[in-house]
Amino acid sequence: MVDLNTATAAELDSVPALKGHGFEIVRYREERGRFTSLRQLDEVPGLSGKTDGIADQVTVTDS
């Protein structure tokens, strides 16, 4: 399980649906703060509508 709030770009790229977007996800997190839900991935450039079915591979922690 990959945590959107702690994973490196390489770890995020290991999730097939996120491959090639790890850097953008990390940059989004650094600019806007921690993720509070998986739905926020739709706000990351290039990922809108492409993240269905990843809930079993990706998580969001509170701390």
C-alpha positions in Angstrom: 0.0 0.0 0.0 1.5 3.3 -1.1 0.7 6.4 1.1 0.1 9.6 -0.9 1.3 11.7 2.0 4.7 10.0 2.5 5.6 8.2 -0.7 8.5 9.3 -2.9 7.9 9.9 -6.6 9.5 6.5 -7.4 7.1 4.7 -5.0 4.1 6.5 -6.5 5.3 5.5 -10.0 5.3 1.9 -8.9 1.4 2.0 -8.9 0.4 1.2 -12.5 -2.3 3.9 -12.7 0.1 6.5 -11.4 3.2 5.6 -13.4 4.9 8.6 -14.8 3.0 11.0 -12.5 4.9 10.5 -9.2 6.8 13.8 -9.6 3.6 15.7 -10.2 1.9 14.1 -7.2 4.9 15.0 -4.9 4.9 18.5 -6.3 1.2 18.9 -5.7 1.6 17.7 -2.1 4.5 20.1 -1.5 2.6 23.1 -2.9 -0.9 22.4 -1.4 -0.2 20.3 1.6 -1.2 16.8 2.6 -3.8 14.8 0.8 -7.0 14.3 2.7 -8.7 11.9 0.2 -7.9 9.9 -2.8 -10.3 12.1 -4.9 -7.7 14.9 -4.7 -5.6 13.0 -7.2 -8.0 14.3 -9.8 -6.6 17.8 -9.2 -3.1 16.6 -10.0 -2.2 17.6 -13.6 -2.7 14.7 -16.0 -4.6 12.4 -13.6 -8.2 13.7 -13.8 -10.4 10.6 -14.4 -7.5 8.2 -14.5 -7.4 7.0 -10.9 -10.5 4.8 -10.6 -9.9 1.4 -9.0 -6.7 2.3 -7.1 -8.1 2.3 -3.6 -6.6 -1.1 -3.0 -3.1 0.1 -3.9 -3.0 3.7 -2.5 -3.9 5.2 0.9 -4.0 8.5 2.6 -2.9 8.8 6.3 -3.8 11.5 8.7 -0.4 12.1 10.2 
